[in-house]
Amino acid sequence: MSVKSSALDRVLTLELARVTERAAVAAARLRGHGDEVRADRVAVDAMRKELNTLDIAGTVVIGEGERDEAPMLYIGETVGTGKGPKVDIALDPLEGTTITAKAMANSLTVIAVAEEGSLLHAPDVYMDKIAIGGGFPDGLVDLDKTPGENIKALAQAKGVDVRDITACILDRSRHAKLIAAVRETGAAIRLIGDGDVAGVIDTTNPEETGTDIYMGIGGAPEGVLAAAALRCIGGQMQGRLVTGSDAQKQRAAKMGIEDFDRKYTLCEMASGDVMFAATGVTDGSLLSGVRFGGNKISTETVVMRSLTGTIRWIKATHSDQSKFE
Ligand code: VTB
């Protein structure tokens, strides 16, 4: 692959690991404590501290909420030392607060960094999503096709029986029809409680994760974060905002969305040079969770960059625990 030049320094991808690691360690201390709010707060605090040491002039475009509802890492907050390139930042310091509070599988700390203007400024509404891994013809699956058509098209392209396909869907009552339609085809469903960023990324490695396709409605911010990862790994994804109520339309309009029914492609959600990092908080299909042991802490992180397509898995052992206090 020929590597184009970019305003972003490649060292930044590695520095992002420190940001997600720090948030993950903070949140992991509260695994299973039943306190989602506190787990989220410590992750936000830790992520923000580390982010502010980076030489970037960053603006949070997807964060903890709008300024009046989130004290830190709110949309529009500037982060970093201000000395480096202008970048847009999408983050979720704790993707899966409930999972963490219950110490269940698949909670992550996540960040995506891209050149200014490259990430969809998704409002805090729902997004209908469909995603599959790489190596398939463009448009193989589509939000405008029925679930049955999508599942069958994927099975055919993979050369397998429909019963060999597993769809990942959030376990929500709003998905009753979707779940019934997928089951009707004979395909299997992996229902997840939360954590659809990991659910989407899982489709890029079905051999390991057992997930072939992600379908259904989750958070729009999580959709953009997942899209950023898929831009780096390769894969297909479409998203459409769900803006049924006037309040949701207003939220979307405030973020500059004009066409509420627009179907966004992967590149329309995350374009340009995109970097992505995630660290496991609890064990999951993508990453192992944080381990505390004696006088060291272990973390597992994945960092990626769309420009080069490099994906790095970083297993880190932290002996100096003072930076996590
Ligand atoms: C999903 C899930 C996230 O939000 O995006 C979900 O993957 C959507 O909102 O982990 P609902 O819970 O209302 O369905 C999260 O749970 C994060 O809050």
Residues whose N, C-alpha, C, O or C-beta is under 5 A from the ligand:
A	BS01	VTB	E95 G96 D194 G195 D196 V197 G218 G219 E222
